[in-house]
Amino acid sequence: MPRYHFDLVDSKTFADEGGAELPDDIMALDVAEEIARRLLAERPELRNRHFSILVTNQEGEEIGKVPLDVLH
């Protein structure tokens, strides 16, 4: 199963050191949205500061981004 990483990014990157093994890119993006929602619940001050969860695969290729600003 491929490994995905979920980094918190704005102008800097806060790297995910461990990652997660998931079946595919769709599941990885779903997990990124879950991480973003949990992060906003725990750290509401991050809203409206242009943070995103950047999803990359094990080769370092970008799969997608989930902006924290668009979640409710």
Order of alpha helices (4+ residues) and beta strands (2+ residues): beta-beta-beta-alpha-beta-beta
